[in-house]
Amino acid sequence: EQFLTMVYGESLEEMEKPLQVLLEDMRLARSGHLNIAGALLFAKGSSLRLSRYSIRAVTYPGDAIDEASSLDRRDISGRLTEMLEQAITYILIHVQHDQDINPTCEPTIPRVVLEEIVGNALIHRDYFIPDPITIFVFRNRVEIRSPGHLPNTLTVENIKAGNVSKRNPILASFVSKLLPDRGYGSGIMRAHRAYPNIEFTDDKDGNKFVATIWRK
């Protein structure tokens, strides 16, 4: 209801279509059931059925994974917009420590960088791979690992130049209406301008895409 009013300026009643028909016309449902895109965008309790498409966040005191000494860990699930906000909050809480020690220093990672990088992971990950996105907060960096390497012939240099390939076009088209519109295909470029200390790795052997944000 909120989405229809916000995007189309009409309520569900004014659309003059049953909800199920409307969802199927919008390619968010089929045969009476929401598809993955529909559930990630609008379902209540989506984590019950989509737990494999969640985010797993872990913080370590050093520069490497050490399960015996992790400081904090959290499984983040729900609708896509909820996961995005919770993941950003989690990272900011754990990198804020640098500024607590030295209040005059700049925030270690600008929020806009996390909005773009985490948002890209959620929108463009490979949903045929039933694994969560993983976020690791280390002493010297933040790593965001997304299931699925870059699709088609895209390279890291391509995406840094603003080229895109929609792996999940239905999801991407609706998310662009739910989140602030900053320009199609410009997210990686914007993040890199705001904070140049970012590396991207297209791991074809491990079938994942990794964004590494180096902390100051």
Secondary structure as GFF3:
##gff-version 3
##sequence-region A 1 216
A	DSSP	alpha_helix	2	8	.	.	.	ID=ss1
A	DSSP	alpha_helix	12	15	.	.	.	ID=ss2
A	DSSP	alpha_helix	19	25	.	.	.	ID=ss3
A	DSSP	beta_strand	29	30	.	.	.	ID=ss4
A	DSSP	beta_strand	33	34	.	.	.	ID=ss5
A	DSSP	alpha_helix	36	42	.	.	.	ID=ss6
A	DSSP	three_ten_helix	46	48	.	.	.	ID=ss7
A	DSSP	three_ten_helix	51	53	.	.	.	ID=ss8
A	DSSP	beta_strand	55	59	.	.	.	ID=ss9
A	DSSP	three_ten_helix	67	69	.	.	.	ID=ss10
A	DSSP	beta_strand	72	76	.	.	.	ID=ss11
A	DSSP	alpha_helix	80	95	.	.	.	ID=ss12
A	DSSP	alpha_helix	97	101	.	.	.	ID=ss13
A	DSSP	alpha_helix	111	124	.	.	.	ID=ss14
A	DSSP	beta_strand	133	137	.	.	.	ID=ss15
A	DSSP	beta_strand	141	147	.	.	.	ID=ss16
A	DSSP	alpha_helix	156	160	.	.	.	ID=ss17
A	DSSP	alpha_helix	169	178	.	.	.	ID=ss18
A	DSSP	alpha_helix	187	194	.	.	.	ID=ss19
A	DSSP	beta_strand	198	203	.	.	.	ID=ss20
A	DSSP	beta_strand	208	214	.	.	.	ID=ss21
###
